[in-house]
Amino acid sequence: MFRRKSTLPQNNAALQLPRITSVVADGVSLRGKLSGEGGVRIEGAFDGDIELGGLLVIGPTGRVSCPQLKARHVIVAGALRGDILAERVEIRASGRVWGNVVTASMATEDGAFLRGQIQMEEKIELGIQPRVEAEEPIPEASAEPAQPAAPVEPAAQIATKDTALAGPQKKFKRKSKGN
């Protein structure tokens, strides 16, 4: 009934927090290229290239080795070996980073470890290319040429639940009632 008007700005874009959409669990080890627009949390081990348009969290049990990590927002609570290029970087108290950091915003907690240089910029261009949805599959090379499949008789290949256990099927002639 009697409400005081809020003096806070109602900017929804500023209130949106980055979200985690994928998790690499503790005990899982991955190698390769990680790219996309979503948020990823790594609690296991990852070795390869990372280019994310969203949030990357390296959890307390996470171990990442990446020549140059590119992400919009990076939070390190585990171990990272490699350079970071991000708009915002946070190194938590349990976080360990061996590499150089280029960022527009940097935060560290008491106890955080960084062996490398920090370069602060006014604006960061990540240069992340949009991911291609479907790539042409690479045909597998084989020593033998592909053999065409043998023709299949439909009636011989169809097995129901009852006939699968009965063994080979016999054909019966239908007798008419009038004879």
C-alpha positions in Angstrom: 0.0 0.0 0.0 2.6 2.5 1.1 5.8 1.8 -0.7 8.9 3.8 -1.0 10.2 4.1 -4.6 13.6 2.3 -5.0 16.5 4.7 -5.6 18.6 1.9 -7.2 18.8 1.9 -11.0 16.8 -0.8 -12.6 19.4 -1.8 -15.2 18.8 -5.6 -15.8 22.0 -6.0 -17.8 24.1 -4.8 -14.9 22.4 -7.3 -12.6 22.9 -10.3 -14.8 25.7 -12.5 -13.4 27.7 -14.9 -15.5 26.4 -18.4 -15.3 28.1 -21.8 -15.3 26.6 -24.0 -18.0 29.2 -26.9 -18.0 31.3 -28.7 -15.4 34.4 -30.8 -15.7 34.2 -32.8 -12.5 36.9 -33.7 -10.1 38.6 -36.9 -11.2 37.9 -36.1 -14.9 40.9 -35.3 -17.2 40.3 -33.6 -20.6 42.7 -32.7 -23.4 41.9 -30.6 -26.4 40.2 -27.3 -27.3 37.5 -25.7 -25.1 35.5 -22.9 -26.8 32.0 -21.4 -26.8 29.9 -18.7 -25.2 28.8 -20.4 -22.0 30.3 -20.6 -18.6 32.6 -23.5 -17.6 33.7 -24.7 -14.2 36.8 -27.0 -14.1 37.2 -29.1 -11.0 39.3 -31.8 -12.7 42.3 -31.5 -15.1 42.3 -29.8 -18.5 45.2 -29.5 -20.9 44.8 -27.6 -24.2 43.4 -24.3 -25.6 40.6 -22.3 -24.0 38.6 -19.6 -25.7 35.3 -18.7 -23.9 33.0 -15.8 -24.4 31.7 -16.3 -20.9 32.9 -17.2 -17.4 35.7 -19.7 -16.6 36.0 -21.0 -13.0 39.0 -23.1 -12.1 37.8 -24.7 -8.8 40.0 -25.5 -5.8 40.7 -29.0 -7.2 41.0 -27.8 -10.8 44.3 -28.0 -12.7 44.6 -26.3 -16.1 47.5 -26.1 -18.5 46.9 -23.7 -21.4 49.4 -21.7 -23.5 47.0 -18.7 -23.6 43.6 -18.7 -21.9 41.1 -16.3 -23.4 37.8 -15.7 -21.5 35.5 -12.8 -20.6 35.8 -13.5 -16.8 38.3 -15.9 -15.1 38.2 -17.0 -11.5 41.1 -19.1 -10.3 40.8 -21.0 -7.1 42.9 -24.0 -8.3 46.1 -24.1 -10.4 46.7 -22.6 -13.8 49.8 -22.8 -15.9 49.6 -20.4 -18.9 48.9 -16.8 -19.8 45.5 -15.1 -19.2 43.8 -12.6 -21.5 40.5 -11.6 -20.0 38.3 -8.6 -19.2 38.2 -9.6 -15.5 40.5 -11.9 -13.5 40.1 -13.0 -9.9 42.6 -15.1 -8.1 41.2 -16.5 -4.9 43.2 -17.4 -1.7 43.7 -21.0 -2.9 44.5 -19.9 -6.5 47.9 -20.4 -8.1 48.8 -18.9 -11.5 52.1 -19.4 -13.3 51.9 -17.0 -16.3 51.3 -13.4 -17.4 47.9 -11.7 -17.1 46.5 -9.0 -19.4 43.2 -7.7 -18.1 41.1 -4.6 -17.6 40.1 -5.6 -14.0 42.1 -7.6 -11.5 41.2 -8.8 -8.0 43.2 -11.1 -5.7 42.5 -12.4 -2.2 45.0 -12.6 0.6 47.1 -15.7 0.0 46.7 -15.8 -3.8 49.8 -16.7 -5.8 50.9 -15.2 -9.2 54.3 -15.8 -10.8 54.3 -13.6 -13.8 53.5 -10.0 -14.9 50.2 -8.1 -14.8 49.4 -5.7 -17.6 46.3 -3.6 -17.1 44.5 -2.2 -20.2 41.5 0.1 -20.4 39.7 -2.3 -22.8 40.4 -5.9 -23.8 39.8 -7.4 -27.2 39.6 -11.1 -26.8 39.4 -11.8 -30.6 37.3 -15.0 -30.0 35.8 -16.2 -33.3 32.2 -17.5 -33.2 32.1 -21.3 -33.0 31.1 -23.2 -36.2 28.1 -25.4 -35.3 28.8 -28.3 -37.6 32.0 -29.2 -39.4 32.3 -31.7 -42.2 33.3 -35.1 -40.8 36.7 -36.3 -41.9 36.4 -39.7 -43.6 38.3 -42.5 -42.0 41.1 -44.0 -44.2 41.0 -47.7 -44.4 43.3 -50.2 -46.2 40.3 -52.0 -47.8 37.8 -50.4 -50.1 34.3 -50.2 -48.6 32.2 -53.3 -49.5 28.5 -52.8 -50.3 26.2 -54.3 -47.8 24.6 -57.6 -48.6 20.9 -57.4 -49.4 18.8 -58.1 -46.4 15.5 -60.0 -46.4 13.1 -58.0 -44.3 11.1 -60.9 -42.9 14.2 -62.8 -41.9 15.6 -59.8 -40.0 12.6 -58.9 -38.0 12.4 -60.6 -34.6 9.8 -59.8 -32.0 10.2 -60.4 -28.3 8.5 -63.8 -28.5 10.3 -65.1 -31.6 13.7 -63.9 -30.6 14.0 -66.7 -28.1 12.2 -69.4 -30.2 15.0 -70.0 -32.6 14.5 -70.4 -36.4 11.1 -69.6 -37.8 9.0 -72.1 -39.8 6.5 -71.1 -42.4 3.1 -72.7 -42.1 0.5 -72.8 -44.8 -2.9 -71.5 -43.8 -5.7 -73.9 -44.2 -9.1 -72.7 -45.2 -12.2 -73.7 -43.2 -14.2 -74.7 -46.2 -12.0 -77.6 -47.3 
